Amino acid sequence: EDGLERTYAQERCRQIPQEWSAAMQAGKNGGVRDFVAVGDVDIKVIGADNQVLDSEVPVRQILEQLIAKTGIPPFLLGLSWSSTERMSTQQADMMTSEIT
């Protein structure tokens, strides 16, 4: 009986990865497939270890490029990326051009 139980356990161990792979493949193809297991099943992310990747720098770079393309100074949009000295020079230039 112990050998029979071991055989069933080995078969279940082979079925779980096969069924999981089939479920993931169905998802890639736009389908839905259920994954059923008995007992505790741990699902872990490979590589990222559940950490949220920092996107602040790439998003800021894209935003800077978009704003630079418009030619609008960032401070007019409520953004302060440059040094205070440079920003005050830009503000003074804009005020001078508005007055003249």
Secondary structure, DSSP 8 states (H G I E B T S, - for coil): -HHHHHHHHHHHHHHHHHHHHHHHHHHHTT-------SS------SSSTT-----HHHHHHHHHHHHHHHT--GGGGT---S-HHHHHHHHHHHHHHHH-
